[in-house]
C-alpha cells in the first residue's frame, strides 16, 4: 500500500488530505511524513496537503450552507451533540475558532457550523487554510529535523 501511495505521491496526498477532512476518519500526516522521508519536496508536500485538506473543509462548509439533516447526520456522521458543541464554541470565539478546524473530532463540526451560521466565504477560507497550513508546516518541520538528527 505504501509503495502505491509513493508511486502516486502528490495526487495521493491531495486525495487523502481531502478525504481526511470530509467523510472518512483518516489522518494525512503520516503520508506527508512518508513522502518527505522518501525525498519529496517538503514545501510542495505541505502545499498539496493544505490545499487538499482545505478543499475537504470547503465541502463540509457547503453542506452546512446548503445541506440538510440527512447530509449532516448520515453522510458526515456528525451527531447533533457534536454539532451543538461546535456551534457553541463557534459562538463563543467567533470565526477565529476556524483556525482550529484541523483538530480531530472538533474540526468537521466547526466547518459545518461555519456554513450553517453563514460565515463569509473568504473569511472561512482564509482562517481554515491558515490553521491547516500551520499544522502541516509543523509536522513537516518535525520530520525534516528528525532526518537531520538521525543523519
QUIJO-V981638 format. One record per backbone hydrogen bond with DSSP energy under -0.5 kcal/mol. CO is the residue of the C=O (numbers start at 1). NH is the residue of the N-H. E is the energy in kcal/mol with one decimal. If there is no record, write none. Layout:
CO:NH:E, CO:NH:E
This chain:
1:5:-2.3, 2:6:-2.4, 3:7:-2.3, 4:8:-1.3, 5:9:-1.0, 8:11:-1.2, 8:12:-1.0, 9:13:-2.2, 10:14:-2.7, 11:15:-2.5, 12:16:-2.7, 13:17:-2.7, 14:18:-2.5, 15:19:-2.7, 16:20:-2.4, 17:21:-0.8, 18:21:-1.0, 19:22:-1.6, 19:24:-1.3, 24:26:-2.3, 28:32:-1.9, 29:33:-2.4, 30:34:-2.4, 31:35:-2.7, 32:36:-2.1, 33:37:-2.7, 34:38:-1.2, 35:40:-2.5, 36:39:-1.8, 41:45:-2.5, 42:46:-2.3, 43:47:-2.1, 44:48:-3.0, 45:49:-2.4, 46:50:-2.3, 47:51:-2.6, 48:52:-2.6, 49:53:-2.6, 50:54:-2.4, 51:55:-2.3, 52:56:-1.8, 53:57:-1.9, 54:58:-2.2, 55:59:-1.6, 56:60:-1.7, 57:61:-2.5, 58:62:-2.5, 59:63:-2.0, 60:64:-1.9, 61:65:-2.1, 62:66:-3.1, 62:67:-0.5, 63:67:-2.2, 68:72:-2.1, 69:73:-3.0, 69:74:-0.5, 70:74:-2.5, 70:75:-1.0, 71:75:-0.5, 71:76:-2.5, 72:78:-2.2, 77:79:-0.7, 79:83:-2.4, 80:84:-2.4, 81:85:-2.5, 82:86:-2.5, 83:87:-2.3, 84:88:-2.3, 85:89:-2.5, 86:90:-2.9, 87:91:-2.6, 88:92:-2.3, 89:93:-2.5, 90:94:-2.0, 93:96:-0.7, 94:97:-1.9, 95:98:-2.0, 96:99:-1.9, 97:100:-2.3, 98:101:-1.8, 100:103:-1.7, 103:107:-3.0, 104:106:-1.6, 106:110:-2.0, 107:111:-2.2, 108:112:-2.3, 109:113:-2.9, 110:114:-2.3, 111:115:-1.6, 112:116:-2.7, 113:117:-3.0, 114:119:-2.9, 115:118:-1.2, 120:124:-2.6, 121:125:-3.0, 122:126:-2.4, 123:127:-2.4, 124:128:-2.7, 125:129:-2.3, 126:130:-2.2, 127:131:-2.2, 128:132:-2.4, 129:133:-2.7, 130:134:-2.3, 131:135:-1.9, 132:136:-2.4, 133:137:-2.6, 134:138:-2.3, 135:139:-2.2, 136:140:-2.6, 137:141:-2.5, 138:142:-2.4, 139:143:-2.1, 140:144:-2.8, 141:145:-2.8, 142:146:-2.0, 143:147:-2.1, 144:148:-2.1, 145:149:-2.1, 146:150:-2.0, 147:151:-2.0
